[in-house]
């Protein structure tokens, strides 16, 4: 499914302090961020049972954690590594867009014949 419908796979990043944990997800099928993102108070809720994301009184904490996450990406240029995927053929992952498109179109042509 990930190969055929890459947008159906949710990507996630997180950042935490001793007191809070923020999880951000990219789910293009969901318009309301509060349904996919998570924020927890680790001192009061160590089992992470109460999602505080989107609550007005948590907006400053959410902004601070988002800022830390952005700063991390800027400082480290953190990206997904390009490598050969031994599980599925001999191609580079993540694939360049042209290669993904050609592979998908080739599979569709084979299925039609």
Rosetta blueprint (number, residue, H / E / L):
1 X L
2 X L
3 X L
4 X L
5 X L
6 X H
7 X H
8 X H
9 X L
10 X L
11 X E
12 X E
13 X E
14 X E
15 X E
16 X E
17 X L
18 X L
19 X L
20 X E
21 X E
22 X E
23 X E
24 X E
25 X E
26 X E
27 X L
28 X L
29 X L
30 X L
31 X L
32 X L
33 X H
34 X H
35 X H
36 X L
37 X L
38 X E
39 X E
40 X E
41 X E
42 X L
43 X L
44 X L
45 X L
46 X L
47 X L
48 X L
49 X L
50 X L
51 X L
52 X L
53 X L
54 X L
55 X L
56 X H
57 X H
58 X H
59 X H
60 X H
61 X H
62 X H
63 X H
64 X H
65 X H
66 X H
67 X H
68 X H
69 X H
70 X H
71 X H
72 X H
73 X H
74 X H
75 X H
76 X H
77 X L
78 X L
79 X L
80 X L
81 X L
82 X L
83 X E
84 X E
85 X L
86 X L
87 X L
88 X L
89 X L
90 X L
91 X L
92 X E
93 X E
94 X L
95 X L
96 X L
97 X H
98 X H
99 X H
100 X H
101 X H
102 X H
103 X H
104 X H
105 X H
106 X H
107 X H
108 X H
109 X H
110 X H
111 X H
112 X H
113 X L
